[in-house]
Amino acid sequence: MPFGLKPLHPDLGVEITGCDLSQPLSDAEFNEILGAYYRYAVVVIRGQNLSAEAQVAFLRRFGTPKISQRKEFHVPGVPEIGRVGNTRHADGTPSAFLDRFGNLWHNDTASDEHIDGVTMLYCVKTPEVGGDTLFASTTRAYETLPDELKARIDGRQVVHNFNKHNDYLLAKNPGSAKPLSAEDRAKWSDRVHALVQTHPVTGKRLFFITPTLVKTIGDYSEPESERLANELVAHATRPGAVLRHKWQVGDLVFWDNRASLHSASPANYQGGERLMHRGYSYVDVAAHAPR
């Protein structure tokens, strides 16, 4: 029986119903989910009961899981899954990564050479108030971009660097995570990507940018590049263009990082802790027929 599809926003997002990911998926069932992933960019499946191992198995259906870079927050024995939230160990030290401020629009692949990636969050605990995640479409954003702004970005390349972003996050959230070692920092060299791209599966045009990672755009100076990056994201996240997801325990939400931006909301949680299991997989788009 086909899954149910409930669109969540005119620009992106769909809830899939009638799906139990604790059970094996047939190829036909997975392809149905994959089709929704590419069509809507953000997929919500509620009411799941997933172990970290089951989450990794689902990630492998998309491609190759990535090892989380913040090693102290790995789920024990499952390095592909990192913990995000405000939980703590018995000694009071953080057991999950927490960005206290949120409001940081980004994608999770700007720091990689392989930019087709799915991020997957599974809700283990959620407070009564706070902890929402926000999403915006980069394809719809490019489609509605003023011609003058399109002319400023078409044909240009953007240089992103993860260390720039990570340094910003840790300075803003002291004590939230251990600084990366020199060896780990060396793994994150500059990544150069086309700013305006065509999605390899959907064929839709989009812009690809994360402001806190941006070093330069084309021949613009660093300050000009920063202003332009923020201008693009402000357009993508303009009033009416944002999907807000309010979490429930058992929610699994995953998204196409090329076709969307996302942001946490400020960590002003009330009525309980927040704990998410986050995984990420490099997606093998070459294996997916155009949709």
N, C-alpha and C positions, 0 to 999 in steps of 0.2 A: 504494500500500500504506500503511495507516495507520501512524503512528509508534507505538513502544512507550512505555508509561507505567509508571514504577516509583515508587510513593509512597515518600517518604523518612522521614516522621514522621507520627504519628497526627493532628497538628494542622495541618501545612503542609508543603509541599515535594514536588516530583516531579522525577524524572529522565526526560527524553525521549530515546529512542534511535531510531536509524535516520534521523537528520536531519543533512543537510549544508548549513549556512547559507552556504557559499561559492557555492552554486548558487541560482538564482532559485527562490522559493517560489510555488506557485500560491495563489490566494485560498483554496482549500479547505484547503491545507496550513497557511497562516498562521492560518486560523480554528481549526484544530485546536490549534495552539500557543496561540492567544488563549484558547480554552476552558480549557486546562490552567492558564494564567496566572491566570485568575479563580477557578478551582476550588481551586487549591493555593497561590496567592499567591507562591510561590517556585519558579522553574523552573531546572533544571540541564541543560545540554546539553554533553556532553564531546566531546573529540576534534575540535575545530574548528580551522580555519586561516583566521583572519579578519584582513584589513587594517583599519586604522582607518576607511577609507572604506566597507568592507563593513559594519562595525558601525553606522556612521551610517545606511546604507541600511536596515538592519534596524530601527533605532530609528524611522525615518520610517514604517514600517508601523504603528506604534502611535500616532503623532501628530506633534507638532512638537518636534524636538530643541532642547535648551537649551544655550546657550553656557556652558562651564565658567567659574566666576567667578575661579579662580586662573590668570591668563593665562600666568604663567611656566611652567606645567606642561602647557600645551596640546601635543598632538602637532602637530609643525610642519605647517602647512597645513590642519589639521583641528581647528578651535576647538571643535567639539562633543565632542571626546574629550580628557579630562584624564588625566595619569599619576599613579598612586598607588603608593607603595612606598618602597624605600630606595636606589634607584639614584642615581648622581651623574654630573655632567659631568666632563670631563677636568680642569677646574680645581678640582674638589672640591666645587663647589656642588651642592645638591640638584637633580636633574632630575625628581623626582616628590614629591608631597606625602606626608609621613609623620606619622601620629599614633603616637608611640612607646608610648603607654600603653594604648590600646584601652579596653575595658570602658566604652563610652559608647553606651548604647542610644538610638536615634533613628530617625526617618524622614527622608527627604530632601525632603519637600514642606511641612513645617510653616512654612517661611519664605516660601512662595508663596501667592498668591491661588488659583491653580489647583492643587488638592491631589491630583488624580489623575495620578500620574506613575510611570513605570517607570524604575528604575535598572538599569544593565547593566554588569557587570564581566567583562572578558575577561582571562584569565591569560596573560601573555607569559612571565614568569619566576616561579618559586616556590622558596623554600628547602626543604631536606629536612625541617626542623622549624620550626613556627611559621607564622603568617600565616592561621590559620583565620578564617572569618567565621561569625558566629552570627545566628540568626533566631528570631523568636517571633511568634506569631499574635495580632493585636489583636482579631480576631473571637472566637476561642476564649477569650481573656483576659476579654472582656466577658461572654461566656456563663457563665463560671465565677466571676465576681466575686460576693462576698457581697452580699446584698440591702442591707445597711447602707451599703456603699461605692457601690453603684449609686445609692442615694438621694442621696448627697452630690455626685454628678457629673451626674446626669440634668438636662437643661435648662440647663446652665451653658456659658458660652463660655470659651475659653482664648486668651490673647494670647501669640503667639510673636514673637520678633525674632531674625533671623539674626546681626546684629552682636553681640548678647549671646553667642551660641554661638561665633562666630568669635573674639571677643576671648578667651574662655575657652580655646579650642583653642591659640591662638598663645601665650598666657601659659604654658600647660602644656608647649608644645613650642617653646621659643625657637629662632629660626633656621630653622624648618621651612618658612616661606613668607613672602612680603612682606606687610606690612600693607596692607589695602585703602586706596585713596585716598579722600579726602573725597567725591569724586564717586561712587565706587562704593558707599561706605557709605550715601550718600543714597538709593540705589536700594532699600535694604532697610528699609522702614518696618515698623511693627507690623502683624502679620496676625492677624485675629480669626476664629476658627473655632468651630463647635460642638464641644464636647468629646466628646459621645456622638453618633454618626452612624449612618445607614443606608447601607451601600454601594450606590451607584447601579446596579450591575450585578447583584451577587449577592443583594441585599436583606438581607444579614446586618448585625446591629448590631455596633458596635465602638467603642472609644475611640481618640481621635486626639491624641497628645501626644509631645513631645520635651522632657525635663526641662531640658536646658541652654539651650533657647530660651525657656522659659516665663518670662513676666513676672508675669502674674496669671491666676488662674482664678476667674471669677465675682466675687463680692464678698469673696473670701478675701484676706488680706494676702499680701504677697510671701513671707514665710517659710512661711505656711500653704499657699500655692500650691505652693511648692517641695516641702514634705513630702508633699502629696497627689500631685503628679506622680511623685515617687520611689516612693510606695506603689503606685501603679498599675503602674509599670514592674516593680517587684519582684514583683508578682503575675503579670504577663505572662511573666516570665523565671524563674519558680519552678522548682525541680528537676523534671526530666522534661518541661518545656514548651519546651525549646530545641533547635533543629536546628543542628548544627555541620557546616559544610562544610569539608572538607579539600581544598585546591586541587591540581589537576594542570595542567600546561601544556596549553593548548587548551580549558580549561573556559570556557564562557560561562554566567554565572548572572545572572538578572534577576528583579526582584520588584516587587510591587504595594505602593507606599508607604502607601496608605490601610489596607491589610489586614495590615500587618506592621511590626515593628521589627527593626533589625539593629544589630550592633556588630562592630567589629574586635576581635581579640584582641591582647594586648601584643606589641610588636615585638621579641620575644626570638628572632630568626631564627637558625637554624644551618644551615650547608651550602648557601650560595647566596643570591642576591639575590631580592627580591620586586618585581615590576613588573606592575601591572594597568592596563588601559585602561578608564577609566570614562566612560560616557555616560548621558544622562538625556533622557527625552522626556515632554512633557506629553501625556497620553493623552486621546483624544477619546472619552469614555465614551458620549456621546450617540449615537455611530455604532454602538455595540455592543449588540446585543439582550440582554435579560436571560438569564442563564445559571443 
